[in-house]
Amino acid sequence: METRPYEPGTDDDDLWTLKAAFERGLGAETGGETKETTYEAKLTDAYRERYLAWVGRCVADDPRCLTVAEDDGLVGYVFVLPERLAMIWDAAVVNELYVAPEHRGTGVADDLMAAACALAREQTLPLERLVLDVDPANARARAFYDRHGFEPWGEMIARPLE
């Protein structure tokens, strides 16, 4: 298994497969039927195009912001927002970290987190922090982030747009 920067065009299909699995996991594993339906419904062709275009813009800012793990195809990724977006949270932001279920527990996520931390250390940030959003119901993810030294830093809340 190796980690490397994402290659736009070449990795698009594999990244989308992982991204869709990430979204389905968020819906199915952490929020009941309503959340699962909501997350599944957004996985349209139009969303795929918008997501991959956004990824392309971020990677154009910093090719290291999306690191993929490869083992006979992509098996995981970590997406750290480019430095120009650090003002969103006044810190480096892990937008997404995902490893395919069959590769969990193999060290892939640790390698991806190491890549995210290395990139974050190189960013010029208002606060020397790396932040991310994790669903409190996702015990496996919480344990992983705890092991990597993450601790509560506020609480995100949301409301539907009407």
N, C-alpha and C positions, 0 to 999 in steps of 0.2 A: 504494500500500500504506500502511495506517495501523496503528498499534498503539493499543489501548484496553483498558480493564478488561473482563474477562469479565462477561457478563450472564447470571446464572442463569435457567434456563427458556428463554430465547431462544437461547442458544449451546450448549445441552446436546448436541444431536445432532451438531453439527459438532465439538465438543470430543471427544466419545466416538469419532468417526471418527479424529481425530488421535491420541488416546490409544491406541486399538487398533493403529494403525500404528506408534506408538512402541514398544509392547510386542512386536509382531511383529518389528520391526527388531532389538530387543535379543536376541530369541531366535534369529532367522535369521542375523544378521550377526556375532554375537560368541560363539557357544558350541556350535556343532554341533547335531546332530539332537536330542539329549536336551534341551538348553536350549530349542530351538525348540518342541518338543512341550510342554514345561512352560509356557512363556509363552503359547502358543496356548490351552492347556487352561483357563487362568484367565479368558479373555475370555468369560465367561458373562453372561447377563442379570442374574443376582444380583450379579456383580462390578460390572457397569455401574451398577446402582442404588447399591451401597455407595460406589463411587468418586465418583459425582456428588453423593451426600449429603455425603461428606467434603469435597469441593470446596466445596459450599454452606456448610458450617460454617466452613471456612477463609476464604472470601470474606466471610462475616458478621463475622469477626474483623477483616479488613482487605480491602476491596474491590480493593486494588491488588495483592494477592498472586498473582493470576492475570491475566497480560496476554496478550491474543491479538493476532495479526497477521491483518489482513483484506485480502483483495484479491479481490473477488467471491466471498466465502465465507472461512471461516477457513483459513489456510495454515500457522499455527504458533502456539505458545504457550510461555510460560515460567511456571513455578509456583514461587514462593518461599514457603516456609512462613511462616505468620504469626509475629509477634514472640513471642507466648506460647509457641511451640515452640522458640525459639532455644536453650533449655537442652539440647536433644537433643545438639547438637554444640558448645555454647557459642559459636555463631556463627550468622550468617544462612545459610540452607540453600536452595540451588536443588534442589528436589525433581525437577523435570523441565524439560527444554528440548527442544522438537521443532519441526522445520520440514519440511513435506512435500517429498519429493525434487525435485519440479519447481520449487521455489522456493529451493533451496539455491544458495549462491553469488551471491545477489541482494542481500545486505545485510539480509535479514529477521532472521536470527539475531543479527546485530550490534545491531539495534534492540531486539530482545527482551532481549539481555544488558545493554544500557544501561538498560532499564527495571528489570531485576533488581538491578543495582548501585545505581541511584537509590533503590529501596525499601530495600535493605540498609543504605545509609548513614543512613537515617532511623530504623532500628530501634535500640533500646537493647540492646547485646550485651555478654556477658562478654568476648569476644574480637572485635576489629574485623576480622573475616574473613568472607568469603563462601565457603562450601564446597559441594562436590557430589561425587557418586560417578560415575566414568566407567570403563567397561570398558577395560582396557589394550589389548584387541584392536581397539578402535574407533579406528583411526588418524585418521580424519577429525575425529571429535569431539575427540580429544586435541590435534590441531593447532589447532583452533578455540580450545580453552581455553588452550593455550599462548600463542596470539596475544593473548588477553585477560588475560594476566598470572597465570594459575593455575599453581601449582606443587605438587609432591607434598606432602601433609600427612597422613602416616600411611598406613596401608593397611587397607582393609576386608577382612575375611575372613568366611566364613559356613559354616554347617553345616545340614543338613536337620534338621527337628524330627521325632523318632521317637516 
